[in-house]
Amino acid sequence: MFELELHHARSTELFRRAEAERLAREAVRGRRAARREEAARRAAETETHTRGPGRDRLTRAA
């Protein structure tokens, strides 16, 4: 009987650990996805500008 209780306790602990690891992997995937979305958003914002900063449209007359 005691071995059966130990088996149940061990299997319950393994299930808990597996769930914790799944949640950790899911959190990592979520953070990566958020970083990719943020990078894509920033890239889209910068691509709308055709001229770089500090470039004049007309040259100065001498």
Secondary structure, 3 states (H helix, E strand, C coil): CHHHHHHHHHHHHHHHHHHHHHHHHHHHHHHHHHHHHHHHHHHHHHHCCCCCCCCCCCCCCC
